[in-house]
Amino acid sequence: MKTLVKYLRPGDGVILVLFAALAIGSFRFGSFVRAGEETGARLVAIITVNHREVAMVALNKNSGFNVQGALGEITLQIEKNSIRVRRSTCPNQVCVRQGAARHSGEMLVCVPNRLVIWLRGEAPPSDRTPQESRGDAVTH
Amino acid sequence: MPSPTESKLSPRLLTRTALLTGFGVVMFLFESLLPRPLPWAKPGLANIATLLALYLLGAASAWAVTLLRVLLGSFFLGAFLNPGFWLSLAGGLAAVAAMTLLKKFGEKQFSVIGISLAGALAHVLAQIIVAGFLIVRRWEIVYLLPAMLWPALFAGVVVGLAALFLLERLSRLRDGASRTWSGKFSKFETF
């Protein structure tokens, strides 16, 4: 230990403190595991493939469905106000092992399939088409 | 011992750079086989090779070792031009840029450990920026920062220590002061 200390320079401490401050400060953004506080039936999952939005689903109804990724089919499952990747065609299966996302701001990512799913906290869209719901907003 | 300012591409510099590149590639492949809790959290052992090159052979070698390691590593993993390849390339280049600059302008103020930490920090920041543009295109990528910075902080220290011990050993070899190696290898020029 004593021999180690003789190699250290003041700048090492500076950069260590800077690094640690950034690492601590980054918790302000929330951790990846619990990105936001909001959970529950009001969450909406926005599903994008190749940066294009392919679907937007409310998490308040349990369902299972497929989306077409860059490599092949990805099976998603919605249950108990959470969404997870059930099956994927990617080699590493990182997305499957990520488990369920249930907090607003949380993301599920499958890099090989170019799939990004992120959760937004808001009232689930109704089953009506956009036109109808706009009409609703006017008449109410 | 070639001086870091050696201008000509001598066979000695070339072979030593190649040797460290090989070491970097092996480390890179080894750590990509290790199980890891988070898909991006690799210890960055390959950076030991870059650090050794930077200290023993100079900045040009450090850049060569890093670039070649990223290229060769991706060939071996079959990941050339994959999203992962761009992430590695961005991280590697940012790390080597940060380390060469810091060593050039702050050699007296920073030890290998500080330089290694700077490399780790640059690596994380470059990767998160590239991942943000290339993969998710959402600012929510910053949620990943704590999960990337903490492992990188520890990895940076460990890699710095490893490089420090290796440099110390190698300089003892050079000075012929090592009891265990000098007899056997005194004929050979070492780093």
HADDOCK unambig.tbl for C-alpha pairs under 7 A between the chains (distance, minus, plus):
assign (segid A and resid 7 and name CA) (segid B and resid 111 and name CA) 6.56 0.50 0.50
assign (segid A and resid 8 and name CA) (segid B and resid 111 and name CA) 5.65 0.50 0.50
assign (segid A and resid 9 and name CA) (segid B and resid 109 and name CA) 5.53 0.50 0.50
assign (segid A and resid 9 and name CA) (segid B and resid 110 and name CA) 5.21 0.50 0.50
assign (segid A and resid 9 and name CA) (segid B and resid 111 and name CA) 5.62 0.50 0.50
assign (segid A and resid 10 and name CA) (segid B and resid 109 and name CA) 5.94 0.50 0.50
assign (segid A and resid 10 and name CA) (segid B and resid 110 and name CA) 6.80 0.50 0.50
assign (segid A and resid 11 and name CA) (segid B and resid 109 and name CA) 4.86 0.50 0.50
assign (segid A and resid 11 and name CA) (segid B and resid 110 and name CA) 4.79 0.50 0.50
assign (segid A and resid 11 and name CA) (segid B and resid 114 and name CA) 6.62 0.50 0.50
assign (segid A and resid 12 and name CA) (segid B and resid 110 and name CA) 5.46 0.50 0.50
assign (segid A and resid 12 and name CA) (segid B and resid 111 and name CA) 6.50 0.50 0.50
assign (segid A and resid 12 and name CA) (segid B and resid 113 and name CA) 6.58 0.50 0.50
assign (segid A and resid 12 and name CA) (segid B and resid 114 and name CA) 4.16 0.50 0.50
assign (segid A and resid 15 and name CA) (segid B and resid 114 and name CA) 6.31 0.50 0.50
assign (segid A and resid 15 and name CA) (segid B and resid 118 and name CA) 6.90 0.50 0.50
assign (segid A and resid 19 and name CA) (segid B and resid 153 and name CA) 6.96 0.50 0.50
assign (segid A and resid 23 and name CA) (segid B and resid 146 and name CA) 5.65 0.50 0.50
assign (segid A and resid 23 and name CA) (segid B and resid 149 and name CA) 5.36 0.50 0.50
assign (segid A and resid 23 and name CA) (segid B and resid 150 and name CA) 6.03 0.50 0.50
assign (segid A and resid 26 and name CA) (segid B and resid 145 and name CA) 5.94 0.50 0.50
assign (segid A and resid 26 and name CA) (segid B and resid 146 and name CA) 5.39 0.50 0.50
assign (segid A and resid 27 and name CA) (segid B and resid 146 and name CA) 5.84 0.50 0.50
assign (segid A and resid 29 and name CA) (segid B and resid 142 and name CA) 6.57 0.50 0.50
assign (segid A and resid 29 and name CA) (segid B and resid 143 and name CA) 5.59 0.50 0.50
assign (segid A and resid 30 and name CA) (segid B and resid 143 and name CA) 5.74 0.50 0.50
assign (segid A and resid 31 and name CA) (segid B and resid 143 and name CA) 5.38 0.50 0.50
assign (segid A and resid 31 and name CA) (segid B and resid 144 and name CA) 6.66 0.50 0.50
assign (segid A and resid 31 and name CA) (segid B and resid 146 and name CA) 6.29 0.50 0.50
assign (segid A and resid 32 and name CA) (segid B and resid 143 and name CA) 4.86 0.50 0.50
assign (segid A and resid 32 and name CA) (segid B and resid 144 and name CA) 5.15 0.50 0.50
assign (segid A and resid 32 and name CA) (segid B and resid 147 and name CA) 6.86 0.50 0.50
assign (segid A and resid 35 and name CA) (segid B and resid 143 and name CA) 6.28 0.50 0.50
assign (segid A and resid 105 and name CA) (segid B and resid 140 and name CA) 6.67 0.50 0.50
assign (segid A and resid 111 and name CA) (segid B and resid 135 and name CA) 6.89 0.50 0.50
assign (segid A and resid 114 and name CA) (segid B and resid 135 and name CA) 6.95 0.50 0.50
assign (segid A and resid 116 and name CA) (segid B and resid 136 and name CA) 6.30 0.50 0.50
